[in-house]
Amino acid sequence: MNVTYRRAVPADIPAIEQLFAEMLASVGDKGCGGYENGYLDKFFGGGDVIYVAVSDGDVVGYVSVELYPDFVYLDDLSVTERFRGKGIGTKLIKFAERYAADSNVPMTSLHVERSNTAARYLYQRLGYAVSGEEDERFRMTKHIRKG
Ligand SMILES: CC(C)(COP(=O)(O)OP(=O)(O)OC[C@H]1O[C@@H](n2cnc3c(N)ncnc32)[C@H](O)[C@@H]1OP(=O)(O)O)[C@@H](O)C(=O)NCCC(=O)NCCS
């Protein structure tokens, strides 16, 4: 399995939307059908970025990353089912953390559904700790060494 990683380009949007729908189905979210029209545009203009994992020319995973002055926020993370459990999610998170370090931002942060214990354990293993509780979700945070 040869997987490569790169910054997303606008042509990746349909594949990213598909992976987002897959993520919602995986976590049992029925309230939201998908991204609102134009939501992803902000990731192609400057500070906010998306990293994708590509296999055989297909986008098989992505993480969307928002840059704030004091932290980098991992907005969405999804790996298509057939490619899960192979280290792709870990690698995508590392790209987001490298981006934070290179941007001189000291912290990365994300939300995870309370019910998504598998993802929470993955984040914990990667050094994330619960830093807040918000309704159905935990906020998790990791301190990053500057680049
Ligand atoms: C969570 C997710 C992005 C992790 O990506 P991944 O490529 O499977 O992650 P990795 O291979 O780097 O790590 C796998 C670990 O993730 C955890 N995991 C979470 N959900 C998993 C799944 N559906 N299948 C396999 N592993 C999963 C396991 O604990 C596994 O640990 P292990 O390596 O000790 O077995 C991916 O499983 C996924 O897209 N899940 C559905 C959507 C989702 O939950 N997104 C996160 C929302 S906060």
The ligand as an SDF file (V2000), in Angstrom:
LIG
                    3D

 48 50  0  0  0  0  0  0  0  0999 V2000
  -10.3440    8.0010   13.5930 C   0  0  0  0  0  0  0  0  0  0  0  0
   -9.6380    7.7820   12.2590 C   0  0  0  0  0  0  0  0  0  0  0  0
   -9.4800    9.1020   11.5360 C   0  0  0  0  0  0  0  0  0  0  0  0
   -8.2600    7.2270   12.5480 C   0  0  0  0  0  0  0  0  0  0  0  0
   -7.5910    7.0330   11.3150 O   0  0  0  0  0  0  0  0  0  0  0  0
   -6.7780    5.6780   11.0800 P   0  0  0  0  0  0  0  0  0  0  0  0
   -6.0130    5.8320    9.8190 O   0  0  0  0  0  0  0  0  0  0  0  0
   -7.6820    4.5300   11.2060 O   0  0  0  0  0  0  0  0  0  0  0  0
   -5.7970    5.7950   12.3370 O   0  0  0  0  0  0  0  0  0  0  0  0
   -4.4440    5.0190   12.6070 P   0  0  0  0  0  0  0  0  0  0  0  0
   -4.3260    3.8290   11.7110 O   0  0  0  0  0  0  0  0  0  0  0  0
   -3.3470    5.9930   12.6280 O   0  0  0  0  0  0  0  0  0  0  0  0
   -4.6810    4.5640   14.0780 O   0  0  0  0  0  0  0  0  0  0  0  0
   -5.5740    3.5200   14.2790 C   0  0  0  0  0  0  0  0  0  0  0  0
   -6.0530    3.6140   15.6750 C   0  0  0  0  0  0  0  0  0  0  0  0
   -7.2180    4.4300   15.6310 O   0  0  0  0  0  0  0  0  0  0  0  0
   -8.2280    3.8300   16.3690 C   0  0  0  0  0  0  0  0  0  0  0  0
   -9.4110    3.7480   15.5160 N   0  0  0  0  0  0  0  0  0  0  0  0
  -10.4450    4.5910   15.6560 C   0  0  0  0  0  0  0  0  0  0  0  0
  -11.4200    4.2580   14.8260 N   0  0  0  0  0  0  0  0  0  0  0  0
  -10.9710    3.2170   14.0860 C   0  0  0  0  0  0  0  0  0  0  0  0
  -11.5220    2.4330   13.0340 C   0  0  0  0  0  0  0  0  0  0  0  0
  -12.7620    2.6710   12.6080 N   0  0  0  0  0  0  0  0  0  0  0  0
  -10.7780    1.4600   12.4790 N   0  0  0  0  0  0  0  0  0  0  0  0
   -9.5230    1.2190   12.9120 C   0  0  0  0  0  0  0  0  0  0  0  0
   -8.9450    1.9190   13.9300 N   0  0  0  0  0  0  0  0  0  0  0  0
   -9.6730    2.9120   14.5090 C   0  0  0  0  0  0  0  0  0  0  0  0
   -7.7630    2.5050   16.8620 C   0  0  0  0  0  0  0  0  0  0  0  0
   -7.6140    2.6650   18.2600 O   0  0  0  0  0  0  0  0  0  0  0  0
   -6.4300    2.2550   16.2240 C   0  0  0  0  0  0  0  0  0  0  0  0
   -5.5270    1.9060   17.1940 O   0  0  0  0  0  0  0  0  0  0  0  0
   -4.5130    0.6730   16.9390 P   0  0  0  0  0  0  0  0  0  0  0  0
   -3.5580    1.1460   15.8940 O   0  0  0  0  0  0  0  0  0  0  0  0
   -3.8870    0.4870   18.2830 O   0  0  0  0  0  0  0  0  0  0  0  0
   -5.3550   -0.4800   16.5000 O   0  0  0  0  0  0  0  0  0  0  0  0
  -10.3900    6.7860   11.3370 C   0  0  0  0  0  0  0  0  0  0  0  0
  -10.4930    5.5610   11.9760 O   0  0  0  0  0  0  0  0  0  0  0  0
  -11.7640    7.2720   10.9300 C   0  0  0  0  0  0  0  0  0  0  0  0
  -11.9150    7.9560    9.9130 O   0  0  0  0  0  0  0  0  0  0  0  0
  -12.7840    6.9320   11.7340 N   0  0  0  0  0  0  0  0  0  0  0  0
  -14.1470    7.3490   11.4560 C   0  0  0  0  0  0  0  0  0  0  0  0
  -14.3040    8.8630   11.5350 C   0  0  0  0  0  0  0  0  0  0  0  0
  -13.8430    9.4240   12.8600 C   0  0  0  0  0  0  0  0  0  0  0  0
  -14.1230    8.8710   13.9090 O   0  0  0  0  0  0  0  0  0  0  0  0
  -13.1220   10.5560   12.7720 N   0  0  0  0  0  0  0  0  0  0  0  0
  -12.6330   11.2550   13.9460 C   0  0  0  0  0  0  0  0  0  0  0  0
  -13.6820   12.2060   14.4180 C   0  0  0  0  0  0  0  0  0  0  0  0
  -13.1200   13.0450   15.8720 S   0  0  0  0  0  0  0  0  0  0  0  0
  1  2  1  0
  2  3  1  0
  2  4  1  0
  2 36  1  0
  4  5  1  0
  5  6  1  0
  6  7  2  0
  6  8  1  0
  6  9  1  0
  9 10  1  0
 10 11  2  0
 10 12  1  0
 10 13  1  0
 13 14  1  0
 14 15  1  0
 15 16  1  0
 15 30  1  0
 16 17  1  0
 17 18  1  0
 17 28  1  0
 18 19  1  0
 18 27  1  0
 19 20  2  0
 20 21  1  0
 21 22  1  0
 21 27  2  0
 22 23  1  0
 22 24  2  0
 24 25  1  0
 25 26  2  0
 26 27  1  0
 28 29  1  0
 28 30  1  0
 30 31  1  0
 31 32  1  0
 32 33  2  0
 32 34  1  0
 32 35  1  0
 36 37  1  0
 36 38  1  0
 38 39  2  0
 38 40  1  0
 40 41  1  0
 41 42  1  0
 42 43  1  0
 43 44  2  0
 43 45  1  0
 45 46  1  0
 46 47  1  0
 47 48  1  0
M  END
$$$$
